[in-house]
Amino acid sequence: MPAARYGLKAELTWLNGSSYPATGLILGQLLPLAKGGLSAAGIDAADIERYLDVIEQRVRSGRTGSRWSLSSLAEMHGATTPEIRLAALTKAMAENSRRGAPVHTWSLAEIPASEEWLGNYKTIGQFMSTDLFTVRAHDTIDLVARVMDWRHVRHVPVEDDEGRLVGLISYRDVLHFFAERGSSAEAEPVPVRAIMKANPVSVTRDTPTLEAIAIMRRNNIGCLPVVEGDRLVGIVTAQDFLAPSGKLFEQYLKA
């Protein structure tokens, strides 16, 4: 269990009852035993060195497959959307695997070049957020405010019990509500339906990104729910366009 949870940082108990760091146990006990056993079994010395050296270098560098993945995602954090970061991670993993290179030699995954990177923004479905937290029309506005604070979001979709989009509530709606009501602790709870925008403007997965931007500008809104039929499947906000626009500005100014 410790090895599964902590990997090379685990503390393990060996057969003699002594406790060892995973790296110390592998390098000091397990690898020498493995080499001796394989040699006694008549395995070619070059083969022993070839395969066990990969394990040794992985342990010494601390670069396992999971550590490479986590480090790559951390390096790309904030550069673009989670979907594109995961796509870049998968692509780098596939390319390194095809080369047959051991994982301890892999460079961290990177966001692809502009031509390929921008291809991930052609339609809304390619980069919309699907990690949604929604409320019902009968939920209280106080709950929405807490959700926004907890999830660090500015828009919360409102669904009915069948998952159909029925409204949208923004942080401005919440701010205006509390500004008008005041902070009285004795005030009666008010349901979301009292201030939500019913039947909000929405788009589909296949809506071209430029069209979605035009819709947001035309309607002076900062968020577009994404639906299939009348079912909510995602959301895209003005914030989602900051990463690609920032990268475009950077490339343009450098040019």
C-alpha positions in Angstrom: 0.0 0.0 0.0 2.7 2.6 0.8 4.5 1.9 -2.5 1.2 2.3 -4.4 0.5 5.6 -2.7 3.9 7.2 -2.4 5.9 5.5 -5.2 9.7 6.0 -4.8 9.1 8.2 -1.7 7.6 5.3 0.2 9.1 3.8 3.3 9.2 0.0 3.1 9.8 -2.9 5.6 12.2 -5.5 4.3 12.4 -9.2 5.2 14.7 -8.6 8.2 12.2 -6.2 9.7 14.2 -3.1 9.0 12.6 -0.1 7.4 14.2 1.3 4.2 13.3 4.2 1.8 12.1 2.6 -1.5 15.1 4.0 -3.4 17.5 2.5 -0.8 15.8 -0.9 -0.8 15.8 -1.1 -4.6 19.4 0.1 -5.1 20.9 -1.6 -2.1 19.0 -4.9 -1.9 16.6 -5.7 -4.8 18.8 -4.9 -7.8 21.9 -6.7 -6.5 19.7 -9.7 -5.7 18.1 -9.6 -9.2 21.5 -9.3 -10.9 22.9 -12.3 -8.9 19.8 -14.4 -9.6 19.7 -13.7 -13.4 23.5 -14.4 -13.6 23.1 -17.7 -11.8 20.3 -18.6 -14.2 22.6 -18.1 -17.1 21.2 -14.9 -18.5 23.6 -13.0 -20.8 25.4 -10.3 -18.9 24.5 -7.7 -21.6 20.8 -8.4 -21.3 21.0 -8.2 -17.5 22.7 -4.8 -17.7 20.3 -3.6 -20.4 17.1 -4.2 -18.5 18.2 -3.7 -14.9 20.0 -0.5 -15.8 16.7 1.0 -16.9 15.3 0.3 -13.5 18.4 1.7 -11.7 18.4 4.9 -13.7 14.7 5.4 -13.2 15.2 5.1 -9.4 18.3 7.3 -9.3 16.6 10.0 -11.3 13.2 9.7 -9.5 11.5 9.8 -12.9 8.7 7.2 -13.1 5.9 7.3 -15.6 3.5 8.9 -13.1 6.0 11.4 -11.9 6.7 12.4 -15.5 3.0 12.9 -16.2 2.5 15.0 -13.0 5.6 17.1 -13.7 4.5 17.7 -17.3 1.0 18.8 -16.3 2.5 21.1 -13.6 4.9 22.6 -16.1 2.0 23.3 -18.5 -0.4 24.5 -15.8 -2.2 27.8 -16.8 -0.8 27.7 -20.4 -4.1 26.6 -21.9 -7.1 24.5 -21.2 -7.0 21.2 -19.4 -8.2 19.4 -22.5 -5.2 20.7 -24.6 -2.8 19.9 -21.8 -4.0 16.4 -21.6 -3.8 16.1 -25.4 -0.2 17.3 -25.3 0.6 14.9 -22.6 -0.9 11.9 -24.5 0.9 12.9 -27.7 4.3 13.2 -26.0 3.7 9.8 -24.3 2.9 8.2 -27.6 5.9 9.7 -29.4 8.3 8.7 -26.6 6.9 5.2 -26.5 7.4 4.8 -30.3 11.0 5.8 -29.9 11.5 3.1 -27.4 13.2 5.5 -25.0 13.0 4.7 -21.2 10.9 7.1 -19.3 13.8 8.5 -17.2 15.2 10.1 -20.4 11.9 11.7 -21.5 11.7 15.5 -21.7 8.6 17.0 -20.1 5.6 17.3 -22.4 5.0 20.7 -23.9 2.2 22.6 -25.6 2.5 22.0 -29.3 3.6 24.6 -31.9 1.1 27.3 -32.8 -0.3 25.7 -36.0 -1.2 22.5 -34.3 -2.1 24.2 -31.0 -4.6 26.6 -32.6 -6.3 23.6 -34.2 -7.6 22.7 -30.8 -9.7 25.9 -30.7 -11.7 25.7 -34.0 -15.0 24.7 -32.3 -16.4 25.2 -28.8 -16.5 21.5 -28.2 -12.7 21.2 -28.4 -12.0 23.3 -25.3 -15.3 23.9 -23.4 -15.2 23.0 -19.7 -17.1 19.9 -18.8 -16.3 19.9 -15.1 -19.5 21.6 -14.1 -21.2 22.4 -10.9 -24.9 23.2 -11.4 -27.8 24.2 -9.2 -31.6 23.9 -9.4 -34.0 26.8 -9.7 -35.3 26.1 -6.1 -31.8 26.2 -4.6 -31.0 29.3 -2.6 -28.9 32.2 -3.8 -26.8 31.8 -0.7 -25.8 28.3 -1.9 -24.9 29.7 -5.3 -22.6 32.3 -3.7 -20.9 29.6 -1.7 -20.4 27.5 -4.8 -18.9 30.4 -6.7 -16.5 31.1 -3.8 -15.6 27.4 -3.4 -15.2 26.6 -7.1 -13.7 30.1 -8.1 -16.3 30.5 -10.9 -18.3 33.4 -12.1 -21.2 31.6 -13.8 -23.3 28.7 -12.6 -25.8 26.9 -14.9 -29.2 26.1 -13.6 -30.7 22.7 -14.5 -34.0 21.0 -13.9 -34.2 17.5 -12.5 -33.8 15.9 -15.9 -30.5 17.8 -16.6 -32.1 20.3 -19.0 -30.7 23.8 -19.0 -33.2 26.3 -17.7 -31.1 29.3 -16.6 -27.8 30.8 -15.8 -26.7 32.9 -12.8 -23.6 35.1 -12.8 -21.6 36.6 -10.0 -23.0 40.0 -11.0 -26.5 38.7 -10.4 -25.4 37.6 -7.0 -23.6 40.8 -6.2 -26.6 42.9 -7.1 -28.9 40.7 -5.1 -26.8 41.0 -1.9 -26.2 44.7 -2.4 -29.9 45.3 -2.6 -30.9 42.9 0.2 -28.1 43.8 2.6 -26.4 41.4 5.0 -29.3 40.7 7.5 -29.0 37.3 8.9 -32.7 37.2 9.5 -33.6 37.6 5.8 -35.7 34.8 4.3 -33.8 32.5 1.8 -34.4 33.4 -1.8 -34.5 30.8 -4.6 -32.2 31.0 -7.6 -35.2 31.4 -10.0 -35.7 34.9 -8.6 -32.6 36.3 -10.2 -31.4 33.7 -12.8 -31.4 34.5 -16.5 -34.0 32.1 -17.8 -33.5 30.4 -21.2 -29.9 31.8 -21.6 -28.2 32.1 -25.0 -26.4 28.9 -25.7 -24.3 27.1 -28.3 -23.5 23.5 -29.4 -20.3 21.6 -29.4 -20.0 22.2 -33.2 -20.4 26.0 -33.0 -17.3 27.6 -34.5 -15.2 29.5 -32.0 -15.3 32.8 -34.0 -19.1 32.5 -34.1 -19.3 32.0 -30.4 -17.1 35.0 -29.8 -19.4 37.1 -32.0 -22.5 35.8 -30.1 -20.9 36.8 -26.8 -20.0 40.3 -28.0 -23.4 40.8 -29.7 -25.3 39.9 -26.5 -22.7 41.5 -24.1 -22.3 38.3 -22.1 -19.3 36.5 -20.7 -20.5 32.9 -20.7 -22.1 30.5 -23.1 -23.7 27.2 -21.9 -23.1 24.3 -24.4 -26.0 22.1 -25.0 -27.0 19.0 -26.9 -30.7 19.4 -27.6 -31.8 20.9 -24.3 -29.2 19.0 -22.1 -26.3 20.9 -20.7 -22.9 19.3 -21.7 -20.4 22.1 -21.0 -19.7 25.8 -20.6 -17.3 28.3 -22.2 -16.5 31.7 -20.7 -14.5 34.7 -21.7 -11.8 33.5 -19.4 -11.3 30.4 -21.7 -10.2 32.7 -24.5 -7.4 34.3 -22.5 -4.9 31.5 -23.0 -5.1 31.3 -26.8 -5.4 35.1 -27.3 -2.4 35.6 -25.0 -0.3 33.1 -27.0 -1.4 34.8 -30.3 -0.3 38.2 -28.9 3.0 36.7 -27.9 3.7 35.2 -31.3 2.6 38.3 -33.1 4.7 40.7 -31.0 7.7 38.4 -31.3 7.3 38.3 -35.0 
